[in-house]
Amino acid sequence: MFGLGMTELLVILAIVLLIFGPKRLKNIGSDLGNAIKGFRTAVTEEEEPKAPAPERSEERVIEGEASPAPAQKQASEAKQDTKA
């Protein structure tokens, strides 16, 4: 592969084990495995064709442009009449 034999790989593994320790090395391995699993899941989800979004028959209201409901409109008109 990169000209590394079995003995070189064992030496590298021993150095990594001395630097990180067995407990932390276990956590690093599990985190790496979870990252790979998440990446594979994301790639397979993206490849699947998505179903078109269902059509909605309701009106969409843009924020700030909402008209008040009829009951609220009548109540606000009644308040204005009492003030005058």
Jmol script that loads the backbone (N, CA, C; Angstrom):
load data "model"
ATOM      1  N   MET A   1       0.844  -1.173   0.000  1.00  0.00           N
ATOM      2  CA  MET A   1       0.000   0.000   0.000  1.00  0.00           C
ATOM      3  C   MET A   1       0.894   1.243   0.000  1.00  0.00           C
ATOM      4  N   PHE A   2       1.502   1.613   1.110  1.00  0.00           N
ATOM      5  CA  PHE A   2       2.427   2.733   1.187  1.00  0.00           C
ATOM      6  C   PHE A   2       3.827   2.241   1.548  1.00  0.00           C
ATOM      7  N   GLY A   3       4.078   0.973   1.320  1.00  0.00           N
ATOM      8  CA  GLY A   3       5.370   0.407   1.668  1.00  0.00           C
ATOM      9  C   GLY A   3       5.473   0.096   3.156  1.00  0.00           C
ATOM     10  N   LEU A   4       4.335  -0.011   3.842  1.00  0.00           N
ATOM     11  CA  LEU A   4       4.345  -0.341   5.263  1.00  0.00           C
ATOM     12  C   LEU A   4       4.091  -1.830   5.432  1.00  0.00           C
ATOM     13  N   GLY A   5       4.966  -2.458   6.153  1.00  0.00           N
ATOM     14  CA  GLY A   5       4.791  -3.872   6.443  1.00  0.00           C
ATOM     15  C   GLY A   5       4.046  -4.059   7.745  1.00  0.00           C
ATOM     16  N   MET A   6       3.930  -5.316   8.130  1.00  0.00           N
ATOM     17  CA  MET A   6       3.206  -5.640   9.357  1.00  0.00           C
ATOM     18  C   MET A   6       3.915  -5.096  10.594  1.00  0.00           C
ATOM     19  N   THR A   7       5.218  -5.135  10.610  1.00  0.00           N
ATOM     20  CA  THR A   7       5.953  -4.650  11.787  1.00  0.00           C
ATOM     21  C   THR A   7       5.815  -3.134  11.931  1.00  0.00           C
ATOM     22  N   GLU A   8       5.853  -2.404  10.808  1.00  0.00           N
ATOM     23  CA  GLU A   8       5.688  -0.951  10.888  1.00  0.00           C
ATOM     24  C   GLU A   8       4.301  -0.581  11.409  1.00  0.00           C
ATOM     25  N   LEU A   9       3.276  -1.294  10.959  1.00  0.00           N
ATOM     26  CA  LEU A   9       1.919  -1.032  11.437  1.00  0.00           C
ATOM     27  C   LEU A   9       1.786  -1.324  12.927  1.00  0.00           C
ATOM     28  N   LEU A  10       2.423  -2.384  13.399  1.00  0.00           N
ATOM     29  CA  LEU A  10       2.382  -2.707  14.834  1.00  0.00           C
ATOM     30  C   LEU A  10       3.096  -1.644  15.658  1.00  0.00           C
ATOM     31  N   VAL A  11       4.200  -1.119  15.153  1.00  0.00           N
ATOM     32  CA  VAL A  11       4.922  -0.066  15.866  1.00  0.00           C
ATOM     33  C   VAL A  11       4.061   1.197  15.940  1.00  0.00           C
ATOM     34  N   ILE A  12       3.426   1.555  14.836  1.00  0.00           N
ATOM     35  CA  ILE A  12       2.555   2.726  14.824  1.00  0.00           C
ATOM     36  C   ILE A  12       1.397   2.531  15.801  1.00  0.00           C
ATOM     37  N   LEU A  13       0.794   1.348  15.807  1.00  0.00           N
ATOM     38  CA  LEU A  13      -0.303   1.053  16.723  1.00  0.00           C
ATOM     39  C   LEU A  13       0.157   1.153  18.179  1.00  0.00           C
ATOM     40  N   ALA A  14       1.355   0.654  18.481  1.00  0.00           N
ATOM     41  CA  ALA A  14       1.880   0.722  19.849  1.00  0.00           C
ATOM     42  C   ALA A  14       2.120   2.169  20.261  1.00  0.00           C
ATOM     43  N   ILE A  15       2.631   2.997  19.368  1.00  0.00           N
ATOM     44  CA  ILE A  15       2.871   4.407  19.692  1.00  0.00           C
ATOM     45  C   ILE A  15       1.543   5.129  19.941  1.00  0.00           C
ATOM     46  N   VAL A  16       0.540   4.869  19.095  1.00  0.00           N
ATOM     47  CA  VAL A  16      -0.770   5.488  19.276  1.00  0.00           C
ATOM     48  C   VAL A  16      -1.383   5.037  20.589  1.00  0.00           C
ATOM     49  N   LEU A  17      -1.233   3.780  20.929  1.00  0.00           N
ATOM     50  CA  LEU A  17      -1.761   3.257  22.185  1.00  0.00           C
ATOM     51  C   LEU A  17      -1.085   3.922  23.384  1.00  0.00           C
ATOM     52  N   LEU A  18       0.224   4.161  23.300  1.00  0.00           N
ATOM     53  CA  LEU A  18       0.929   4.838  24.389  1.00  0.00           C
ATOM     54  C   LEU A  18       0.509   6.307  24.508  1.00  0.00           C
ATOM     55  N   ILE A  19       0.272   6.956  23.392  1.00  0.00           N
ATOM     56  CA  ILE A  19      -0.084   8.377  23.424  1.00  0.00           C
ATOM     57  C   ILE A  19      -1.498   8.575  23.972  1.00  0.00           C
ATOM     58  N   PHE A  20      -2.472   7.838  23.435  1.00  0.00           N
ATOM     59  CA  PHE A  20      -3.867   8.064  23.799  1.00  0.00           C
ATOM     60  C   PHE A  20      -4.346   7.196  24.957  1.00  0.00           C
ATOM     61  N   GLY A  21      -3.802   6.033  25.124  1.00  0.00           N
ATOM     62  CA  GLY A  21      -4.267   5.129  26.173  1.00  0.00           C
ATOM     63  C   GLY A  21      -5.419   4.275  25.679  1.00  0.00           C
ATOM     64  N   PRO A  22      -5.660   3.135  26.336  1.00  0.00           N
ATOM     65  CA  PRO A  22      -6.676   2.203  25.846  1.00  0.00           C
ATOM     66  C   PRO A  22      -8.107   2.743  25.935  1.00  0.00           C
ATOM     67  N   LYS A  23      -8.412   3.500  27.000  1.00  0.00           N
ATOM     68  CA  LYS A  23      -9.778   4.000  27.157  1.00  0.00           C
ATOM     69  C   LYS A  23     -10.116   5.049  26.105  1.00  0.00           C
ATOM     70  N   ARG A  24      -9.215   5.988  25.923  1.00  0.00           N
ATOM     71  CA  ARG A  24      -9.454   7.054  24.948  1.00  0.00           C
ATOM     72  C   ARG A  24      -9.412   6.513  23.520  1.00  0.00           C
ATOM     73  N   LEU A  25      -8.568   5.529  23.272  1.00  0.00           N
ATOM     74  CA  LEU A  25      -8.488   4.920  21.949  1.00  0.00           C
ATOM     75  C   LEU A  25      -9.809   4.229  21.603  1.00  0.00           C
ATOM     76  N   LYS A  26     -10.446   3.621  22.613  1.00  0.00           N
ATOM     77  CA  LYS A  26     -11.749   2.994  22.400  1.00  0.00           C
ATOM     78  C   LYS A  26     -12.793   4.040  22.030  1.00  0.00           C
ATOM     79  N   ASN A  27     -12.788   5.177  22.720  1.00  0.00           N
ATOM     80  CA  ASN A  27     -13.734   6.262  22.415  1.00  0.00           C
ATOM     81  C   ASN A  27     -13.499   6.836  21.021  1.00  0.00           C
ATOM     82  N   ILE A  28     -12.240   6.995  20.652  1.00  0.00           N
ATOM     83  CA  ILE A  28     -11.914   7.514  19.323  1.00  0.00           C
ATOM     84  C   ILE A  28     -12.417   6.553  18.253  1.00  0.00           C
ATOM     85  N   GLY A  29     -12.231   5.253  18.469  1.00  0.00           N
ATOM     86  CA  GLY A  29     -12.692   4.255  17.508  1.00  0.00           C
ATOM     87  C   GLY A  29     -14.205   4.243  17.369  1.00  0.00           C
ATOM     88  N   SER A  30     -14.916   4.349  18.488  1.00  0.00           N
ATOM     89  CA  SER A  30     -16.387   4.345  18.403  1.00  0.00           C
ATOM     90  C   SER A  30     -16.909   5.627  17.751  1.00  0.00           C
ATOM     91  N   ASP A  31     -16.278   6.756  18.051  1.00  0.00           N
ATOM     92  CA  ASP A  31     -16.681   8.011  17.410  1.00  0.00           C
ATOM     93  C   ASP A  31     -16.422   7.968  15.912  1.00  0.00           C
ATOM     94  N   LEU A  32     -15.306   7.400  15.523  1.00  0.00           N
ATOM     95  CA  LEU A  32     -14.994   7.275  14.100  1.00  0.00           C
ATOM     96  C   LEU A  32     -15.990   6.354  13.410  1.00  0.00           C
ATOM     97  N   GLY A  33     -16.365   5.257  14.059  1.00  0.00           N
ATOM     98  CA  GLY A  33     -17.354   4.343  13.506  1.00  0.00           C
ATOM     99  C   GLY A  33     -18.719   4.998  13.356  1.00  0.00           C
ATOM    100  N   ASN A  34     -19.133   5.785  14.349  1.00  0.00           N
ATOM    101  CA  ASN A  34     -20.416   6.503  14.261  1.00  0.00           C
ATOM    102  C   ASN A  34     -20.397   7.539  13.139  1.00  0.00           C
ATOM    103  N   ALA A  35     -19.253   8.201  12.943  1.00  0.00           N
ATOM    104  CA  ALA A  35     -19.144   9.187  11.873  1.00  0.00           C
ATOM    105  C   ALA A  35     -19.263   8.520  10.505  1.00  0.00           C
ATOM    106  N   ILE A  36     -18.624   7.381  10.341  1.00  0.00           N
ATOM    107  CA  ILE A  36     -18.705   6.655   9.071  1.00  0.00           C
ATOM    108  C   ILE A  36     -20.126   6.170   8.828  1.00  0.00           C
ATOM    109  N   LYS A  37     -20.781   5.673   9.879  1.00  0.00           N
ATOM    110  CA  LYS A  37     -22.161   5.209   9.749  1.00  0.00           C
ATOM    111  C   LYS A  37     -23.093   6.356   9.361  1.00  0.00           C
ATOM    112  N   GLY A  38     -22.927   7.508   9.983  1.00  0.00           N
ATOM    113  CA  GLY A  38     -23.735   8.672   9.650  1.00  0.00           C
ATOM    114  C   GLY A  38     -23.503   9.134   8.222  1.00  0.00           C
ATOM    115  N   PHE A  39     -22.254   9.077   7.771  1.00  0.00           N
ATOM    116  CA  PHE A  39     -21.943   9.469   6.399  1.00  0.00           C
ATOM    117  C   PHE A  39     -22.602   8.525   5.404  1.00  0.00           C
ATOM    118  N   ARG A  40     -22.531   7.238   5.670  1.00  0.00           N
ATOM    119  CA  ARG A  40     -23.154   6.261   4.768  1.00  0.00           C
ATOM    120  C   ARG A  40     -24.673   6.453   4.723  1.00  0.00           C
ATOM    121  N   THR A  41     -25.276   6.712   5.871  1.00  0.00           N
ATOM    122  CA  THR A  41     -26.722   6.932   5.929  1.00  0.00           C
ATOM    123  C   THR A  41     -27.097   8.174   5.123  1.00  0.00           C
ATOM    124  N   ALA A  42     -26.328   9.233   5.263  1.00  0.00           N
ATOM    125  CA  ALA A  42     -26.613  10.466   4.537  1.00  0.00           C
ATOM    126  C   ALA A  42     -26.477  10.264   3.030  1.00  0.00           C
ATOM    127  N   VAL A  43     -25.500   9.487   2.612  1.00  0.00           N
ATOM    128  CA  VAL A  43     -25.290   9.251   1.184  1.00  0.00           C
ATOM    129  C   VAL A  43     -26.426   8.414   0.613  1.00  0.00           C
ATOM    130  N   THR A  44     -26.875   7.388   1.331  1.00  0.00           N
ATOM    131  CA  THR A  44     -27.955   6.546   0.815  1.00  0.00           C
ATOM    132  C   THR A  44     -29.283   7.290   0.812  1.00  0.00           C
ATOM    133  N   GLU A  45     -29.521   8.183   1.775  1.00  0.00           N
ATOM    134  CA  GLU A  45     -30.751   8.970   1.797  1.00  0.00           C
ATOM    135  C   GLU A  45     -30.790   9.928   0.626  1.00  0.00           C
ATOM    136  N   GLU A  46     -29.650  10.475   0.259  1.00  0.00           N
ATOM    137  CA  GLU A  46     -29.606  11.433  -0.837  1.00  0.00           C
ATOM    138  C   GLU A  46     -29.836  10.751  -2.180  1.00  0.00           C
ATOM    139  N   GLU A  47     -29.415   9.505  -2.320  1.00  0.00           N
ATOM    140  CA  GLU A  47     -29.564   8.786  -3.575  1.00  0.00           C
ATOM    141  C   GLU A  47     -31.010   8.365  -3.829  1.00  0.00           C
ATOM    142  N   GLU A  48     -31.793   8.145  -2.770  1.00  0.00           N
ATOM    143  CA  GLU A  48     -33.174   7.718  -2.928  1.00  0.00           C
ATOM    144  C   GLU A  48     -34.006   8.861  -3.508  1.00  0.00           C
ATOM    145  N   PRO A  49     -34.855   8.558  -4.495  1.00  0.00           N
ATOM    146  CA  PRO A  49     -35.691   9.628  -5.056  1.00  0.00           C
ATOM    147  C   PRO A  49     -36.726  10.079  -4.029  1.00  0.00           C
ATOM    148  N   LYS A  50     -36.888  11.371  -3.941  1.00  0.00           N
ATOM    149  CA  LYS A  50     -37.837  11.911  -2.974  1.00  0.00           C
ATOM    150  C   LYS A  50     -39.201  12.048  -3.629  1.00  0.00           C
ATOM    151  N   ALA A  51     -40.235  11.731  -2.864  1.00  0.00           N
ATOM    152  CA  ALA A  51     -41.607  11.863  -3.357  1.00  0.00           C
ATOM    153  C   ALA A  51     -41.957  13.341  -3.418  1.00  0.00           C
ATOM    154  N   PRO A  52     -42.723  13.760  -4.418  1.00  0.00           N
ATOM    155  CA  PRO A  52     -43.090  15.174  -4.489  1.00  0.00           C
ATOM    156  C   PRO A  52     -43.957  15.571  -3.295  1.00  0.00           C
ATOM    157  N   ALA A  53     -43.813  16.795  -2.885  1.00  0.00           N
ATOM    158  CA  ALA A  53     -44.569  17.292  -1.733  1.00  0.00           C
ATOM    159  C   ALA A  53     -46.051  17.354  -2.090  1.00  0.00           C
ATOM    160  N   PRO A  54     -46.932  16.957  -1.166  1.00  0.00           N
ATOM    161  CA  PRO A  54     -48.368  17.008  -1.451  1.00  0.00           C
ATOM    162  C   PRO A  54     -48.829  18.450  -1.593  1.00  0.00           C
ATOM    163  N   GLU A  55     -49.770  18.660  -2.497  1.00  0.00           N
ATOM    164  CA  GLU A  55     -50.322  19.995  -2.724  1.00  0.00           C
ATOM    165  C   GLU A  55     -51.222  20.376  -1.559  1.00  0.00           C
ATOM    166  N   ARG A  56     -51.107  21.597  -1.111  1.00  0.00           N
ATOM    167  CA  ARG A  56     -51.951  22.086  -0.022  1.00  0.00           C
ATOM    168  C   ARG A  56     -53.027  22.991  -0.607  1.00  0.00           C
ATOM    169  N   SER A  57     -54.237  22.808  -0.117  1.00  0.00           N
ATOM    170  CA  SER A  57     -55.339  23.635  -0.601  1.00  0.00           C
ATOM    171  C   SER A  57     -55.503  24.902   0.239  1.00  0.00           C
ATOM    172  N   GLU A  58     -54.810  24.991   1.387  1.00  0.00           N
ATOM    173  CA  GLU A  58     -54.938  26.151   2.238  1.00  0.00           C
ATOM    174  C   GLU A  58     -54.078  27.288   1.697  1.00  0.00           C
ATOM    175  N   GLU A  59     -54.477  28.488   2.044  1.00  0.00           N
ATOM    176  CA  GLU A  59     -53.693  29.641   1.643  1.00  0.00           C
ATOM    177  C   GLU A  59     -52.481  29.750   2.541  1.00  0.00           C
ATOM    178  N   ARG A  60     -51.388  30.161   1.952  1.00  0.00           N
ATOM    179  CA  ARG A  60     -50.191  30.392   2.751  1.00  0.00           C
ATOM    180  C   ARG A  60     -50.179  31.845   3.175  1.00  0.00           C
ATOM    181  N   VAL A  61     -49.881  32.071   4.439  1.00  0.00           N
ATOM    182  CA  VAL A  61     -49.864  33.416   4.977  1.00  0.00           C
ATOM    183  C   VAL A  61     -48.418  33.834   5.152  1.00  0.00           C
ATOM    184  N   ILE A  62     -48.077  34.967   4.593  1.00  0.00           N
ATOM    185  CA  ILE A  62     -46.730  35.498   4.739  1.00  0.00           C
ATOM    186  C   ILE A  62     -46.688  36.287   6.032  1.00  0.00           C
ATOM    187  N   GLU A  63     -45.595  36.127   6.768  1.00  0.00           N
ATOM    188  CA  GLU A  63     -45.482  36.758   8.068  1.00  0.00           C
ATOM    189  C   GLU A  63     -45.593  38.279   7.927  1.00  0.00           C
ATOM    190  N   GLY A  64     -46.404  38.881   8.752  1.00  0.00           N
ATOM    191  CA  GLY A  64     -46.597  40.321   8.724  1.00  0.00           C
ATOM    192  C   GLY A  64     -47.759  40.743   7.840  1.00  0.00           C
ATOM    193  N   GLU A  65     -48.290  39.842   7.033  1.00  0.00           N
ATOM    194  CA  GLU A  65     -49.397  40.180   6.154  1.00  0.00           C
ATOM    195  C   GLU A  65     -50.661  39.403   6.515  1.00  0.00           C
ATOM    196  N   ALA A  66     -50.700  38.850   7.695  1.00  0.00           N
ATOM    197  CA  ALA A  66     -51.849  38.045   8.091  1.00  0.00           C
ATOM    198  C   ALA A  66     -53.036  38.955   8.373  1.00  0.00           C
ATOM    199  N   SER A  67     -54.166  38.597   7.816  1.00  0.00           N
ATOM    200  CA  SER A  67     -55.375  39.358   8.099  1.00  0.00           C
ATOM    201  C   SER A  67     -56.021  38.764   9.342  1.00  0.00           C
ATOM    202  N   PRO A  68     -56.615  39.601  10.204  1.00  0.00           N
ATOM    203  CA  PRO A  68     -57.223  39.071  11.426  1.00  0.00           C
ATOM    204  C   PRO A  68     -58.470  38.261  11.102  1.00  0.00           C
ATOM    205  N   ALA A  69     -58.762  37.333  11.974  1.00  0.00           N
ATOM    206  CA  ALA A  69     -59.957  36.513  11.823  1.00  0.00           C
ATOM    207  C   ALA A  69     -61.185  37.403  11.964  1.00  0.00           C
ATOM    208  N   PRO A  70     -62.329  37.031  11.370  1.00  0.00           N
ATOM    209  CA  PRO A  70     -63.535  37.877  11.446  1.00  0.00           C
ATOM    210  C   PRO A  70     -63.935  38.232  12.865  1.00  0.00           C
ATOM    211  N   ALA A  71     -63.866  37.306  13.802  1.00  0.00           N
ATOM    212  CA  ALA A  71     -64.267  37.587  15.186  1.00  0.00           C
ATOM    213  C   ALA A  71     -63.333  38.625  15.802  1.00  0.00           C
ATOM    214  N   GLN A  72     -62.039  38.507  15.516  1.00  0.00           N
ATOM    215  CA  GLN A  72     -61.088  39.467  16.058  1.00  0.00           C
ATOM    216  C   GLN A  72     -61.294  40.838  15.432  1.00  0.00           C
ATOM    217  N   LYS A  73     -61.645  40.865  14.164  1.00  0.00           N
ATOM    218  CA  LYS A  73     -61.873  42.117  13.464  1.00  0.00           C
ATOM    219  C   LYS A  73     -63.061  42.854  14.076  1.00  0.00           C
ATOM    220  N   GLN A  74     -64.135  42.121  14.342  1.00  0.00           N
ATOM    221  CA  GLN A  74     -65.320  42.735  14.932  1.00  0.00           C
ATOM    222  C   GLN A  74     -65.032  43.232  16.337  1.00  0.00           C
ATOM    223  N   ALA A  75     -64.234  42.473  17.089  1.00  0.00           N
ATOM    224  CA  ALA A  75     -63.901  42.871  18.454  1.00  0.00           C
ATOM    225  C   ALA A  75     -63.062  44.140  18.451  1.00  0.00           C
ATOM    226  N   SER A  76     -62.114  44.253  17.526  1.00  0.00           N
ATOM    227  CA  SER A  76     -61.284  45.450  17.483  1.00  0.00           C
ATOM    228  C   SER A  76     -62.100  46.652  17.032  1.00  0.00           C
ATOM    229  N   GLU A  77     -63.077  46.461  16.129  1.00  0.00           N
ATOM    230  CA  GLU A  77     -63.952  47.556  15.712  1.00  0.00           C
ATOM    231  C   GLU A  77     -64.830  48.010  16.879  1.00  0.00           C
ATOM    232  N   ALA A  78     -65.299  47.071  17.688  1.00  0.00           N
ATOM    233  CA  ALA A  78     -66.134  47.406  18.831  1.00  0.00           C
ATOM    234  C   ALA A  78     -65.342  48.208  19.865  1.00  0.00           C
ATOM    235  N   LYS A  79     -64.061  47.878  20.051  1.00  0.00           N
ATOM    236  CA  LYS A  79     -63.219  48.625  20.989  1.00  0.00           C
ATOM    237  C   LYS A  79     -63.010  50.045  20.508  1.00  0.00           C
ATOM    238  N   GLN A  80     -62.826  50.207  19.205  1.00  0.00           N
ATOM    239  CA  GLN A  80     -62.616  51.547  18.652  1.00  0.00           C
ATOM    240  C   GLN A  80     -63.891  52.391  18.792  1.00  0.00           C
ATOM    241  N   ASP A  81     -65.074  51.748  18.633  1.00  0.00           N
ATOM    242  CA  ASP A  81     -66.336  52.465  18.773  1.00  0.00           C
ATOM    243  C   ASP A  81     -66.536  52.945  20.204  1.00  0.00           C
ATOM    244  N   THR A  82     -66.112  52.144  21.173  1.00  0.00           N
ATOM    245  CA  THR A  82     -66.297  52.534  22.580  1.00  0.00           C
ATOM    246  C   THR A  82     -65.347  53.648  22.962  1.00  0.00           C
ATOM    247  N   LYS A  83     -64.177  53.749  22.322  1.00  0.00           N
ATOM    248  CA  LYS A  83     -63.221  54.803  22.634  1.00  0.00           C
ATOM    249  C   LYS A  83     -63.713  56.146  22.104  1.00  0.00           C
ATOM    250  N   ALA A  84     -64.390  56.149  21.005  1.00  0.00           N
ATOM    251  CA  ALA A  84     -64.826  57.409  20.378  1.00  0.00           C
ATOM    252  C   ALA A  84     -66.047  58.009  21.000  1.00  0.00           C
TER     253      ALA A  84
END
end "model"
wireframe off; spacefill off
backbone 0.3
color backbone group
